Amino acid sequence: MAMTVPQKRYFIKRIDEILAIKVLEVPSVQMKKDESMLKMFKDNKIVLKSPTAMREMVIKKMSKSQNYPYYGSSITLNDLMKNWDEKEKQYDESFDQAHTDRNAEIAMLEDKATHVKDVAMFGSEEIAHTMLKEFMEYTP
């Protein structure tokens, strides 16, 4: 026997509820740049420039601001590290990839939910119930 309109509405609502729960189960991206960069520094993946290079940098920065000593001539971490830019770019790329992967997983869940809804509305009730059960058991 085919589902009635109220039954279909409830079925669709139930799919939406399950989808919302499944989306919350997809791991969120919780990368903290400062912590990641510090870990790379501690693991010697980011190294300091030589003392001579740092000394030259300080002299260069300070001599640029002779009228206003020490003001406007800050030295950043990027200035002190040999490969900071490279590692920061790697971090940014991995962060972006993690977001892309998460969004792809959510899109796949939404597609599955839409497919179950379509079967519920236009297909067999038995198949729709089977698909709903499979969707409920799916773990992202």
C-alpha positions in Angstrom: 0.0 0.0 0.0 1.3 3.5 -0.9 2.0 6.1 1.8 -0.6 8.7 2.3 0.3 12.4 2.0 0.6 12.9 5.8 2.8 9.8 6.0 5.0 11.1 3.2 5.3 14.5 5.0 6.3 12.7 8.2 8.7 10.5 6.3 10.4 13.5 4.6 10.6 15.3 7.9 12.2 12.3 9.5 14.8 12.1 6.7 15.6 15.8 7.3 16.0 15.2 11.0 18.4 12.3 10.4 20.3 14.3 7.8 20.8 17.1 10.4 22.2 14.6 12.9 24.5 13.1 10.2 25.8 16.5 9.3 26.7 17.2 12.9 28.5 13.8 13.0 30.9 14.9 10.2 34.0 15.9 12.0 34.5 19.7 11.9 37.8 21.3 11.0 39.5 22.4 14.2 42.9 23.4 13.2 44.6 26.2 15.0 47.3 27.9 13.0 49.4 29.2 15.9 49.5 25.8 17.6 50.3 24.0 14.3 53.1 26.4 13.4 54.5 26.2 17.0 54.5 22.4 16.7 56.3 22.6 13.4 58.9 24.9 15.0 59.3 22.6 18.0 59.7 19.6 15.6 62.4 21.5 13.7 60.3 21.7 10.6 60.6 25.5 10.7 64.1 26.7 11.6 65.6 30.1 12.6 67.8 32.0 10.2 71.4 32.2 11.2 72.4 34.7 13.9 74.4 36.7 11.3 71.3 37.0 9.1 69.1 38.0 12.1 71.7 40.7 13.1 71.8 42.1 9.6 68.0 42.2 9.5 67.9 44.2 12.8 70.5 46.6 11.5 68.6 47.0 8.3 65.3 47.6 10.0 66.7 50.0 12.5 68.6 52.0 9.9 65.5 52.5 7.8 63.8 54.4 10.7 66.6 56.7 11.7 64.2 59.6 12.3 61.9 57.5 14.5 64.1 54.9 16.2 62.5 51.5 16.8 59.0 52.7 15.6 57.6 51.3 12.4 60.3 48.7 12.1 58.9 45.6 13.6 60.5 42.2 12.9 58.0 39.4 12.4 58.3 35.7 12.9 58.3 35.4 9.2 61.5 37.5 9.1 63.2 35.3 11.6 62.5 31.9 10.1 64.1 30.3 7.0 61.0 28.5 5.7 58.1 30.1 7.4 56.3 31.1 4.2 56.6 27.5 2.8 55.2 25.9 6.0 52.5 28.5 6.4 51.4 27.8 2.8 51.4 24.0 3.5 49.3 24.6 6.6 46.8 26.8 4.7 46.5 24.2 1.9 45.9 21.3 4.4 43.3 23.5 6.2 41.6 24.2 2.9 41.7 20.6 1.9 40.1 19.6 5.3 37.3 22.0 4.6 36.8 20.7 1.1 36.7 17.1 2.3 34.1 18.0 5.0 32.0 19.9 2.5 32.1 17.0 0.1 31.0 14.6 2.8 28.1 16.8 3.7 27.1 17.2 0.0 27.2 13.4 -0.3 24.9 13.0 2.7 22.5 15.6 1.3 22.4 13.7 -2.0 21.6 10.4 -0.3 18.9 12.1 1.7 17.4 13.6 -1.5 17.5 10.3 -3.2 15.6 8.6 -0.3 13.0 11.5 -0.4 12.6 11.0 -4.1 12.0 7.3 -3.7 9.5 8.0 -0.9 7.6 10.5 -3.0 7.6 8.7 -6.3 8.8 5.1 -5.8 8.0 2.1 -3.7 7.2 2.4 0.0 9.2 -0.7 0.8 12.3 0.5 -1.0 12.0 3.9 0.7 11.9 2.3 4.1 14.9 0.1 3.3 16.8 3.1 2.0 15.9 5.1 5.1 17.2 2.3 7.3 20.5 2.2 5.3 20.8 6.0 5.6 20.3 5.8 9.3 23.0 3.2 9.7 25.5 5.1 7.5 28.4 6.7 9.4 30.3 9.5 7.9 
